[in-house]
Structure formats: C-alpha cells, structure tokens
Amino acid sequence: MDRRRADRPGRSRRRLLHRAAAAAGAVLPGDPTPLFAATVAEAERRVVTYPDRLRFDADHPGSDRAWLRDRGLHALVAAPLLHDDGPLGTLLLGWDAPHPLEPSDQLTVTTLAGFAGQALDRALRLQYRTGVAYQLQHAMLTSLPDVPGLEMAARYRPADSREYVGGDWYDAAFIPDPQRPGDEIIAVCVGDVVGHTLQAATLMGQVRAMLRQAAWDHPGEPPSHALTALELATTGLGLPAAGTAVLAHLRRIATGQWSMTWSNAGHPPPVLLCPDGTTVLLEDHDILFGYPSLRSGPRCDHHHLLDPGSTLFFYTDGLVERRGDDVDDLDDHIDRLRLLLAELPDRSPAEMVDAAVEVLGLDAQDDVVAFAVRLSTP
C-alpha cells in the first residue's frame, strides 16, 4: 500500500491509501483491502463514506474491521475510478480520527477519483499497446530451426524500450536445393530497416517475409538474386522500405564442413571466428537495398569454406555504431567485437550473443541484433 500524509489547516492529518484494482478484481501487492467498501462503491458507482468506526463496523465483517484498526484508521471513504466500460478500481482515503465528510471534501474526493481513473485508463491503454507491440515483434522474429550440425542463437534488443519494437531482424530457414534433391540449404539473414519505431517494425516484418519468399522462389540461385528480387518487389509495390541486409546460404559439403555463399547489401561485415580463436572479417558488400537507381551493376556474391568448429557472427549496426561516430570509430568498435569474440572460441553461440549484447550493446542508441551460427565438430 502507498501511504502518504497531507496536512490541512483545522483538519486532522490524513493517510492516503491508493488501491488501483484491475477490472478482474486484482489488488496491489500488500494486505487485503476492505473489499466490501470497494464493491459497493464500484457496483453503485458512488462515493461510500464511513465517518467513524461504528458506521464502518456495521457494514463490515471482522477481517475488514481488523484491517482498519491495524492501520490506525477511524474513517474511510471509497470512491470508484469510473470509466466508460465500467469501474477500473477504487480510491480509498483514510483518516486517523473520526471524520464526517463535508460537501467540499466530497467534491475533492470525486475530483481525485476522476483524475486517478483517467491516469489508470491511460496506463492500461499503454500497457495494452506495449503488449501488442511486444507480441508483434516476437511474431516477426522467427524461432530458429533445428539444424543437425549447426548450433544457432540470436538476441534482439530494441532502441525504443517503450515499444519493444524496431526495424532490425534476424532469420534462418530451410530452402530447397535443386542441385542436390533431398538436401536443403540453410538461408540465414540479418537486416536493418531504416528507423527503430513501430512503423519501422511493420516495414521490417514485410521485408523479412518478402526476402524469405524471394529466397524460396529462386532455388539454386545465389543470395544476390533474392536481394535483387526483394528490391524489385518493394519498388514495384511502392513499399517505402530501405536499409541493409546480409543473406547467406550454408551448404553441407562434407562431415563437419560447410560452404557459405553470401551477398551483402550495405550491412556491417559478418565475423568468422575460427576454431583457433582468430577472426576473419567478411568485408565484401554492395549498396543498401531500397535505392536501385544508385546501383551501378548487379549485386555480387561471395564464397567461403567453413571448417568444423567455426562460428559465423552476424549483427546489426546498433552493436558497433554510436551517434556521432565517424568511420574510424566504427572500425574501432568492430575491432572490439573481434577481440571479444576471440576470447570466446569455446563458448556456445548463446553465450557469445549474450556477451556481445551486454558488453558492446549496453549503451546502444539503436536496435541491436546479435546472431551466432556454430558449426559442430565431427
């Protein structure tokens, strides 16, 4: 219970007991409140007054009487927190001496209850909005598939903690490989739609789904074709989506060994962590997506063989960029990431992404994604 004292000339000191109960009947943490007073106030949508213990005891059982006395109260007022859909709860005001409620007092109590009801209504609406945004974000960030020979983990931290949404994404999915019927390619992707608000999140959800569809609809073709198809579709549909992305295809070629083909649309370079702790920066990239008129030629693909025990580490710029940084600062932050990963060659992907987000993304001003893919050893 939240108790506060307020002095008023000529009146005894008052104790304010504020109970904000949800429509379902939940109460704030603490001792039970005199529910009968609250029930009457809410059911009859009126202020209920008890100027002394005698009047209170006449309407309440022993447990409620004990509640009143435990707090040293002699008088109580219960005012409903009204809303169009029904009372949201009850405001309780208590006095430590008998106190008949005068008309001016009743007006004050009614006014306080009105303000409290409005505040609670806004809080409930905000809670609902945040909950919807949270569910939306998680619906758009897929669960990582179970892939024999690969261990994957991803972490996401939004810049806007009020919404829990943003424009970054990660993804991993099986796509068919027509060159090897019965086998499949693992497409992994990390991207960043410009912005980190609810609007950016809605665009991100569309872009992520369209890129997955493009990869599926171009079996056997390299990642660059899927990125180009995405760009053509967003331009043709008038979808105002622009940003960065790296899309990689992983193919199993031998026991414990995989090949990687990737295309990078202006995204921060992935880091390859070798089994001996050395790191390789996969720096080749093209222009961002969403600006097809600025491209001077087709998007490019790049290739690399991955040894057993290697880890691919993808991330978004929120992990390595800070507002006001220049190019040299970005290089320094990426070097910090490489040094951190070099200290974690034997850690699980989950431990790697946790460490990266906690160490490098702690003061991030943008959305952060960290995504690690570990190749099992034979």
Residue pairs with C-beta under 8 A, 6 or more apart in sequence:
1 17
1 18
1 19
1 28
1 30
1 31
2 16
2 17
2 18
2 28
3 15
3 16
3 17
4 15
4 16
5 13
5 14
5 15
5 16
6 13
6 14
6 16
7 13
8 14
11 99
12 95
12 96
12 97
12 99
13 96
14 93
14 94
14 95
14 96
15 71
15 72
15 73
15 94
15 95
15 96
16 93
16 94
17 33
17 71
17 92
17 93
17 94
18 28
18 91
18 92
18 116
19 27
19 28
19 33
19 38
19 89
19 90
19 91
19 92
20 28
20 81
20 88
20 89
20 116
20 120
21 27
21 28
21 38
21 88
21 89
21 90
22 88
22 89
22 124
23 85
23 86
23 87
23 88
27 33
31 67
31 70
32 63
32 67
33 67
33 90
33 92
34 56
34 60
34 64
34 67
34 68
34 76
34 78
34 92
35 64
36 59
36 60
36 61
36 64
37 48
37 50
37 59
37 60
37 64
37 76
37 78
37 90
37 92
38 78
38 89
38 90
38 92
40 48
40 78
41 47
41 48
41 78
41 79
41 80
41 87
41 90
42 80
42 86
42 87
42 89
42 90
45 80
45 82
45 87
46 80
47 77
47 78
47 79
47 80
47 106
47 109
47 110
47 113
48 77
48 78
48 79
49 75
49 76
49 77
49 78
49 101
49 106
50 56
50 59
50 75
50 76
50 77
51 75
51 98
51 99
51 100
51 101
52 74
52 75
52 98
52 99
53 65
53 68
53 69
53 74
53 98
56 64
56 65
56 68
56 75
56 76
57 65
60 68
68 74
68 76
68 94
71 94
72 96
73 94
73 95
73 96
74 95
74 96
74 97
74 98
74 99
75 94
75 95
75 97
75 98
75 99
76 92
76 93
76 94
76 95
77 92
77 93
77 94
77 101
77 109
78 90
78 91
78 92
79 90
79 91
79 92
79 93
79 109
79 110
79 112
79 113
80 87
80 89
80 90
80 91
80 113
80 117
81 87
81 88
81 89
81 90
81 91
81 113
81 116
81 117
81 120
82 88
82 113
82 114
82 117
83 117
83 121
88 117
88 120
88 121
88 124
89 120
91 109
91 112
91 113
91 116
93 109
93 112
101 109
130 162
130 163
130 164
133 163
133 164
133 165
133 198
133 201
134 164
134 165
136 165
136 201
136 205
137 156
137 158
137 164
137 165
137 166
137 201
139 205
140 169
140 201
140 204
140 205
140 208
141 154
141 156
141 169
141 170
142 171
142 172
142 173
144 152
144 153
144 154
144 172
145 152
145 172
145 173
145 174
145 186
147 172
147 174
147 186
149 252
149 256
149 258
149 375
149 376
150 186
150 250
150 258
150 373
150 374
150 375
150 376
151 348
151 349
151 373
151 374
151 376
152 172
152 188
152 349
152 371
152 372
152 373
152 374
153 348
153 349
153 350
153 352
153 353
153 371
153 372
154 170
154 353
154 369
154 370
154 371
154 372
155 353
155 354
155 356
155 357
155 368
155 369
155 370
155 371
156 166
156 168
156 170
156 367
156 368
156 369
157 318
157 357
157 361
157 364
157 367
157 368
158 164
158 165
158 166
158 168
158 196
158 367
159 166
159 196
159 318
159 364
159 365
159 366
159 367
159 368
160 166
160 196
160 197
163 197
163 198
163 201
165 197
165 198
165 200
165 201
166 195
166 196
166 197
166 200
166 201
166 204
166 367
167 192
167 193
167 194
167 195
167 196
167 197
167 200
167 201
167 203
167 204
167 243
167 367
168 190
168 191
168 192
168 193
168 196
168 204
168 316
168 318
168 367
168 368
168 369
169 189
169 190
169 191
169 192
169 193
169 204
169 207
169 208
169 369
170 188
170 189
170 190
170 191
170 314
170 369
170 371
171 187
171 188
171 189
171 190
171 208
171 211
171 212
172 186
172 187
172 188
172 189
172 373
173 186
173 187
173 212
173 215
173 216
174 184
174 185
174 186
174 187
175 184
175 185
175 186
175 187
175 215
175 216
175 219
175 249
176 184
176 185
176 216
176 219
177 183
177 184
177 185
177 219
177 220
177 251
178 219
178 220
179 220
183 251
183 252
185 249
185 250
185 251
186 249
186 250
186 251
187 212
187 215
187 223
187 247
187 248
187 249
187 250
188 247
188 248
188 250
188 312
188 314
188 371
188 373
189 208
189 211
189 212
189 245
189 246
189 247
189 248
190 245
190 246
190 267
190 270
190 314
190 315
190 316
190 369
190 371
191 204
191 207
191 208
191 211
191 243
191 244
191 245
191 246
191 267
191 316
192 243
192 244
192 245
192 267
192 316
192 317
192 318
192 367
192 369
193 200
193 203
193 204
193 207
193 241
193 242
193 243
194 200
194 242
194 243
194 290
195 203
196 366
196 367
203 239
203 240
203 241
206 239
206 241
207 230
207 234
207 239
207 241
207 243
207 245
210 230
210 233
210 234
211 226
211 227
211 230
211 245
211 247
214 225
214 226
214 227
214 229
214 230
214 233
215 223
215 226
215 247
217 229
218 225
218 226
218 229
222 249
222 261
222 263
222 301
223 247
223 248
223 249
223 261
223 262
223 263
223 301
224 263
224 286
224 298
224 299
224 300
224 301
226 247
226 263
227 245
227 247
227 263
227 265
227 289
227 299
228 298
228 299
230 289
231 289
231 290
231 292
232 292
233 239
234 241
234 289
234 290
235 292
241 289
241 290
242 288
242 289
242 290
242 291
243 288
243 289
243 290
244 265
244 266
244 267
244 268
244 288
244 289
244 316
244 317
245 264
245 265
245 267
245 289
246 262
246 263
246 264
246 265
246 267
246 270
246 285
246 314
247 262
247 263
247 265
248 260
248 261
248 262
248 270
248 312
249 260
249 261
249 262
250 258
250 259
250 260
250 306
250 373
251 258
251 259
251 261
252 258
253 259
253 305
255 308
255 378
256 307
256 308
256 309
256 375
256 376
256 377
256 378
257 305
257 306
257 307
257 308
257 375
258 305
258 306
258 375
259 303
259 304
259 305
259 306
260 303
260 304
260 305
260 306
260 312
261 301
261 302
261 303
262 270
262 282
262 301
262 302
262 304
263 286
263 299
263 300
263 301
263 302
264 282
264 284
264 285
264 286
264 302
265 285
265 286
265 287
265 288
265 289
265 299
266 285
266 286
266 287
266 288
266 289
267 285
267 316
267 317
268 315
268 316
268 317
268 319
268 320
268 321
268 334
269 281
269 282
269 283
269 284
269 285
269 334
270 281
270 282
270 312
270 313
270 314
270 315
271 279
271 280
271 281
271 282
271 312
271 313
271 315
271 334
271 337
271 338
271 341
272 279
272 280
272 281
272 282
272 304
272 306
272 310
272 311
272 312
272 313
273 279
273 310
273 311
273 312
273 313
273 341
273 342
273 344
273 345
274 280
274 307
274 309
274 310
274 345
275 307
275 308
275 309
275 310
275 345
275 377
276 345
277 342
277 343
277 345
278 342
279 338
279 341
279 342
281 334
281 338
282 302
282 304
284 300
284 302
286 295
286 299
286 300
287 294
287 295
306 312
306 375
307 375
308 375
308 376
308 377
308 378
309 374
309 375
309 376
309 377
310 374
310 375
311 341
311 345
311 349
311 352
311 372
311 373
311 374
311 375
312 372
312 373
313 337
313 341
313 352
313 356
313 370
313 371
313 372
313 373
314 369
314 370
314 371
314 372
314 373
315 337
315 356
315 368
315 369
315 370
315 371
316 366
316 367
316 368
316 369
317 366
318 361
318 364
318 365
318 366
318 367
318 368
318 369
319 333
319 337
319 356
319 357
319 360
319 361
319 364
319 368
319 369
319 370
320 330
320 333
320 334
320 336
320 337
320 360
321 330
321 333
321 366
322 329
322 333
322 363
322 364
322 365
323 365
325 333
333 360
336 360
337 356
337 360
340 355
340 356
340 359
340 360
341 352
341 356
344 351
344 352
344 355
347 355
348 374
349 372
349 373
349 374
350 372
352 370
352 372
353 370
353 371
353 372
356 370
357 368
357 370
361 368
361 370
